[in-house]
Amino acid sequence: MADPLLDNPRAFVTKVASVLGGTSVSDASLSGFLSSEFDPFLNHLFTAGSVTLAEITEAAAGRPAFIWLTTEPTRDLGALAPAGLVLTVMHGMIASTEPEPSSVRGRIDGEIIEVGSLVDIDGWFEVYSEVFGADARGREDWYRVYDALGPSGDRSLSLLLAKVDGLPAASGAAFYKEGTVGLYCFATRESMRGRGLASALVQASHAAARARGVERALLQATDAGRPVYARAGYHEARALPVIRSSPVVSKS
């Protein structure tokens, strides 16, 4: 059965795997790809039903990853932390890309640009890795992914960067698949919060989607991010339990 809230990240990780030579995971309970040694957002697995902690641990194979669950587990929770796993419930949200009325648009003290150079990619990754705690060694993976999927590639991926006084302040990403845009990696540096940068990035993402004729947007929001997206017109479709495996420790 089609699931738009997860079909978009599934399509993204499939493309990432084709670029980075990722490992396919496919069995009765779990499927997806593991493509990066360092960045969990480039590794996604999806459950097809009830799975055990042992199955999740084996499938992740020591990689940092997101494992999207069909239902929130009711057992084995106490064993998650010792296994390097953290359970979070995200909010699957959907919106139209129609522009907000000018009367509700906020003003920001900065600029929003689409990443188009290595300097901009570095700035984008600087914000993304700082806020999400991503391993700096994942930067090279993002170079390769953006080269293949960004403006010089098949144009399925757009990275957006907010700058304040010329310095990177907030990040966002948009992935396009079959008339839908998925919004990801929205992060604002702590010192830059409260300036409307996240809302401006959402508006810019919607404008870029409209320019492509894309009318539907979706995302998976944290508790903290949900109010921002609700103000931008997103409504919650359902909860999405996800387990995140811890980043890999440098091997000796």
N, C-alpha and C positions, 0 to 999 in steps of 0.2 A: 504494500500500500504506500502511495506517495505521501511524504511528510515534508511539506515545504520548509518548515523550521529547521530540519536537519538535512534535507536534500541539498541545500545550498552549501553548507560546510562540507558535505560529503563530496560534492563536485569539486570544491576547492582543493581538498586534500588529495583527490585523485589526480588533478592537474599538477599539484606540487610533486607528487610521487613520480610523475612522468619527467619532471625537470631534474629532480635530485636523485633519481634512481631508487625510490623508496621500496621498502619491503611490504608486500601485500599480506594482510591478515584476513583469512577467510575460512570460517568453519560454521558450525550450526548455531553458535551463540554469539560470535563476535566477527566483525568485518571492518575493514578500513586500511589505512596505510601508515607506516612509520618511516619518515623520510629524513629526520634530523636527529643528530646526537644531542642537540643542545636546546632546541626551542619547542616547547609543547604545542604551540599553535600550528606548527607544521606537521604535527602528528595527531590524527584523530581516529578513534575506534568507536564503533557503534554496536550496541547490543541488539540481539533479536528476541530477547526474552530474559528470563531469570538467569543470572550468572553468579558464580561463586567468586569469592575473593581470590582463590587460587587460580581460577581461569583468567581473571583480570590481570593478576600479577604476571602470569606466564605470557599472556598476549602482549603486554607492554614491554616485555623483554628488557627491563632496565632503562627504557627510554622515558624522557619526560613526555607526557601525552595527556590529551583529553579523552576520556572514555564516557560516551553519552549513553545513559541508561534508559531502558524502556520504562521502568518503574523505580522509585526510590527503594533501596534495599532496607529490609527490616531486621536483618541479622548480620553478623560479622562486623558491625560498625565499630566495635571496640578494637578490632584488629586492624583497622585502616591505617591509623597513624604509625604504628610500628612497622607497617609494610611500606611506608613512604607515600601513602595515598590520603587525599583530602576530598571529602564529599561536599559539594556545593549544589544548591538548587538555583538555577538560573531562571529568568523569566523570558519565555519566548514571546516576542512582540511583533506586530505587523502594522504597517501604515501605508497610506497612499503617498506618492511623491509629489502631490499637488503642492504648490507654494503656499506658505503661511500668509495670512493677510499682513500687509505692511504695518498695520497698527500693532501687531504683537511681536514683530521682529525686534530683537535687541540690537544694540550697537556694540561693537567691540573695538578695543584699542589695539588693533593689530591687523594682520592680513592672513587670508587663507589662500594657499597655493596648492596646485597638484604637483607632486614630486616628479621631477623630470631630469635630475642630474644626480651624480654620485654624492655631491655635497648635500643635496636635499635628502637623499636616502640616508646619509649619515645622521643628519639632523632628526629625521623621522625615527630612525632606530634608537637614537640617543634618548628621545622621550619615551618611546615604547618600552625599551629595556629598563629604564629607570623606574617607571611607574609599575610595570608588571613584574619586575625582578627577573627579567629574561637574561640568560647567559650571553655575555658579549660575544662569545664565539659563534653565536648564531647569525651574526651579521653577514658572513659570507654566504650562508644559505639564502638569506633575503636578497642579496645582490643577484644571485642566480635566478631566483623565483621572479623578481621584478623584471629582469632582463627578458625572460621568456613570456611573462604574462602582462607586463606593463605596456606603455605607449609604443615601445619599439618591438614588442612581441605581438601576442594575439589580442591585447587590449581588454582582457577579461578582468584585470585587476588594476585598481586605481588607489594610490596612496595619497592622502591629503595631510598637509602640515599647516598648523597655525603658528605664526611668528608674532612676537611682540618685541618691538624695538630691534627687529632683525634677527632675534634669537629664537630657536625652536621652543615652542611652549606647549603644544598639544598635537596629538596624532589621530588619524583615522584611516580606515581602509574600506574599500568597497569592492565586492566581487560580484560579477554579473553572470547570470545563468538563466537562459530561457525566459526572458521577460521579467526577471526578478533581480533586485540588487540586495545583497547581504552586507550589512554594516558590521565591521569588526575593529578590534584594536584601538578603540577610542580611549584615549588617556590624556590627562592634563597634569602637568607638573604641579606639585602642591603649592608652590609660590605663585602660580598663575591661575589658581582656581577662583571662581566667583566673578570672572570677567565675561562670561557668556561664550567662551571659546568652544565648548562641546556643542552647544546649540548651533553655533555658526558652522561648525564642521558638518553637523547633520543637514543643515540647510544647503550647504555646498554640495554634499553628496546627493541630495534629492535633485538639485538643479542639474548636476551632471547626468543623473539617471534620466531625467526628463528629456535632456538633449539627445539621448539615445532612444527615446520612445519607451522607456521603462516606467511603468506606473505603480509597481508594487515594491515595497521595501520591507525587510525583516531583519531582526537581530535577536541576540540572546543577551539579556541585560542582567547585571548584578543588582542586588538590593539598592546599592548606592546610586547606580545609574538609572534605575527605573523611573524616578521622578523627572529626570531630564528628558527622557524619551517620551514620557507621557505628555509633557508640555509641547513636544514637537509633533503630537498627533498620533503617537503609537498607542495601541491597545493590546493588552495582554491576552494571548491566545491560550497558553497553558504553561505549567511549570515544566522545567527540563532539568532533571537531576543529572549531574555530571561528576565524575571522579577525575581529579587531576593527580597524576603521578608526579613525584618530586623530580626536580632536575637532576641530571646525571652528575655525579661527583667525578672530577678529573681523574682519569686512570693513570696509574703509575707505570 
